[in-house]
Amino acid sequence: MTAILSRGGCADPPTAQDRPCVLVVDDDDTLRLILARELRRRGFDVYSAGSGAEAVEMCCRESARIDLVLMDVNMPGMSGPDALDAIRAAGPFVRCCFMTADDRPGRQAALLALGAAAVFGKPFASVRELCETLRRLVGEPSAGSDSMVGGTVTWKS
């Protein structure tokens, strides 16, 4: 059975007119721009940051609006896990999903143990599936399949 963490943070649950808001954090400009565009196209509001330090600053400034952080693990300067620690020092209920191309045994379990709500493998098998998973994490119904393709996501159980 898949466990989905409940909506946390400072924001009130979304109303019918609210769009869930995701902070996309990746040092790869192209990937960050594509993800932001696709998330917006699928009904999300999106902030983006190109580094862990920028993500911490953005979360402190926009904590009431950000529902979920989608963050790369390996970035120059401040890594995703280090950024999550700093973000949680300011707001302990922030939910985060990590993205990583690191498929070493135990890596996804280690990221989940750090408090990630989900871990997505890169490259993504399907942006549609990614968006549906993010919707479930923010407590909105998804349109379409409930399963991820090819083991691209690991949930915290």
Secondary structure, 3 states (H helix, E strand, C coil): CCCCCCCCCCCCCCCCCCCCEEEEECCCHHHHHHHHHHHHHCCCEEEEECCHHHHHHHHHHHCCCCCEEEEECCCCCCCHHHHHHHHHHHCCCCCEEEEECCCCCCHHHHHHHCCCCEEEECCCCCHHHHHHHHHHHCCCCCCCCCCCCCCCEEECC
